[in-house]
Amino acid sequence: MVDNHRVPDHVIEIDDPADDRLGDYRALTDLALRTRFEQPHGLFIAEGHQVIGRALRAGYRMRSMLIDAKRADQLAHLAGDAPCYTAGPEVLESVTGFHVHRGALASFHRKELPAPAELLTAVRRLVVLEGINNHTNIGAIFRVAAGLGFDGVLLAPDCADPLYRRSVRVSMGEVFAVPYAYLDPWPSGLAQVREAGFTLHGLSPSRGAVDIGTLSAAERERPALLFGAEGPGLTEAALDACDRTVVIPMHAGVDSLNVAAATAVACWELSQPTPR
């Protein structure tokens, strides 16, 4: 339940979906367009009052807010000093491309990402991703990392944007809590991970992979778990950079798990101090 608040004086009602002030929110379901627009313009979109609140608490600076006019008294206070636009459902859907059933959207400035070396010195357990270009999986992986004690994520340049709206929503805002960086060049940059004192474990049923549950206490002390895209998995070059290849034992002829589910199992296992 959201508390009611007085509608701030700076709330601006908009009835024209072509209004230029709504440019940040245009065609939110068009992935190609949003990919070309959001990162180059240094912004991202948060959806729903809970996720917007998480972004604010994480120190992200709001550019503007767009809310259903019927919920202005409940949500407009979240905009603070940023412009707050209200519109009816038809205008919202025309602008964004979908029914805004959560009632609120906000555009935020992105923060400068840390350099990989800076991230590697600040964390103890690491998730590393190659070729993960599904935004739902990215969001789920960040939520897993946060919930299971992995305090950093390294992304290959070909991974999906963690701050894309769907990733943010699926992560329940945990993309704001878990620091991340892009590792470039890839995969030669993986040498930095090992040089920083991590044991790099590649998740793959190849190259004589060992049961992840049998890893020693020393191999669990500073783990870096490397996951590849569903289907192709990790590239040969990425596997070459690993200390070892590990696998989650499967049953009933099932060959693998969804990458987000596999991340959850592997992170839980290596959050345990000793082997099974």
Disulfide bonds with the S-S distance in Angstrom:
none
